[in-house]
Structures are given as structure tokens and as C-alpha cells.
């Protein structure tokens, strides 16, 4: 499935809920389903700066695809990072760098986050893009 297809799937899922409390509950459920990150990556090195809560993000390249794993100590933040992983993991660094993550606006997430959570979301996206860029550069060498 392509990145735009995954985004569309998420938009359709969130459109089933009229109320933002229901959307938050769904986001929390998504976070609960996030596969556990290996404990060895729950260190300061993998901690994303700029997030109010603690978020650990790890990326590795396998067969030309970026595989992402993450965890957070906050349930809504864990749900948010699970959305990003669902959309971007298992895609090439080039695909990730070219991705327009418009689904975040379409589902209304950016409008319903506190300023600190919105900054955290931006930091998560930036960190994933940094990983993708690093693997792009590494493949050039």
C-alpha cells in the first residue's frame, strides 16, 4: 500500500467519528496496538526532543525500506506516533522524504492538539525525516 493510500485509509477511519472525544478514544486504542519498541531503544539517544511527553523513535533500513518503531509514556502521543509509523514505516527514504502528510490536517488532528502536542507532532515528523535523509545520504556513499 502506498503512503497516500494509507493516509486515505486513516482519513476514512476517523470520518466514522463525529465527536472529537471519540476520535481521541480511537487514537488511544491505536496507541495500545503499537508494537512494542525494543527496550534497548528506550534510551536518551532515541528520545525525541521537542515533545512534552517522552517519545522514543528508532529507525533501521532493511531491503531499502525504513522500518520504524516507537513508544511514548503518554497515551495520546503514543496514538499519534502510531499513525506516523503506520503511514511511513516500510517505505523507502525517498518515498518518506516526498510524502505530504496531509492526512494530519484532513482528520483535524492538528486543530485539536494543544500547542505543546502540536510541537511534539512536528518533532516526530522531523525526526522520521531526519532518519530518512540520513539513510538517503548513506546509500550515496
C-alpha positions in Angstrom: 0.0 0.0 0.0 1.3 3.5 -0.9 1.7 6.3 1.6 -1.3 8.2 0.1 -3.4 5.0 0.3 -2.5 4.6 3.9 -3.4 8.2 4.6 -6.7 7.8 2.9 -7.5 4.7 4.9 -6.8 6.7 8.2 -9.0 9.6 6.9 -11.9 7.2 6.3 -11.4 5.6 9.8 -11.5 9.0 11.5 -14.5 10.1 9.5 -16.6 7.5 11.2 -16.5 9.6 14.4 -18.4 12.9 14.7 -17.1 13.8 18.2 -13.5 14.6 19.0 -13.7 12.7 22.3 -14.5 9.6 20.2 -11.5 10.4 17.9 -9.3 10.7 21.0 -10.5 7.4 22.3 -9.7 5.8 18.9 -6.3 7.4 18.9 -5.6 5.9 22.3 -6.7 2.5 21.0 -4.3 2.8 18.1 -1.5 3.6 20.5 -2.3 0.4 22.5 -1.9 -1.6 19.3 1.5 -0.1 18.6 4.1 -2.9 18.6 6.5 -2.5 21.5 9.8 -0.9 20.8 12.8 -3.0 21.8 13.8 -1.9 25.3 17.4 -1.1 24.1 16.0 1.8 22.1 14.3 3.4 25.1 17.3 5.5 25.9 18.1 9.2 25.7 19.7 8.7 22.3 16.3 7.8 20.8 14.3 10.3 22.7 12.7 13.0 20.5 13.4 16.5 21.7 10.5 19.0 21.5 7.9 16.6 22.8 6.1 17.4 26.1 5.9 13.7 26.9 8.7 11.2 26.3 8.7 9.6 22.8 11.4 7.2 21.7 11.8 6.6 18.0 14.1 4.1 16.2 14.6 3.5 12.5 16.6 1.0 10.6 16.9 0.3 6.9 16.1 -3.2 5.7 15.9 -4.1 2.0 15.8 -0.4 1.1 12.8 0.3 3.4 12.8 2.3 6.6 11.4 0.3 9.5 10.2 2.5 12.3 9.4 1.6 15.9 8.4 3.9 18.7 6.9 4.2 22.2 5.6 7.0 24.4 4.8 7.4 28.1 1.6 9.3 27.1 -1.4 7.5 25.6 -2.5 10.2 23.1 1.1 10.8 22.0 1.6 7.0 21.5 -1.5 7.0 19.3 -0.1 9.9 17.2 3.2 8.2 16.7 1.4 5.0 15.8 -0.3 6.9 13.0 3.0 8.2 11.7 4.5 4.7 11.8 1.5 3.2 10.1 1.8 5.6 7.2 5.6 5.9 6.8 7.2 2.6 8.1 8.2 0.1 5.4 8.7 2.7 2.7 11.9 3.9 1.1 13.7 7.0 2.4 12.8 8.7 -0.9 9.1 8.0 -0.5 9.2 9.3 3.1 11.0 12.5 2.1 8.5 13.1 -0.7 5.4 12.4 1.4 2.9 15.1 2.0 1.3 14.2 5.3 -1.9 16.0 4.6 -4.0 13.4 6.5 -3.0 15.1 9.7 -4.9 18.2 8.7 -7.7 16.3 6.9 -8.6 14.3 10.1 -8.4 17.6 12.1 -5.6 16.4 14.4 -3.5 19.5 14.2 -6.5 21.6 15.1 -7.4 19.5 18.1 -3.9 19.3 19.8 -2.6 21.5 22.4 0.3 23.7 21.2 2.8 21.5 23.0 1.4 18.3 21.5 1.3 20.0 18.1 5.0 20.9 18.5 5.6 17.2 19.6 3.9 16.0 16.4 6.1 18.3 14.3 9.2 17.0 16.1 8.2 13.4 15.5 7.7 14.1 11.7 11.1 15.9 11.6 12.9 13.0 13.3 11.4 10.5 10.9 12.5 12.7 8.0 16.0 13.0 9.6 16.3 9.3 9.7 15.1 9.0 6.1 17.6 11.7 5.0 20.4 10.0 6.8 19.7 6.7 5.1 19.4 8.5 1.7 22.9 10.0 2.2 24.3 6.8 3.5 23.2 5.0 0.3 25.0 7.5 -1.8 28.4 6.5 -0.3 
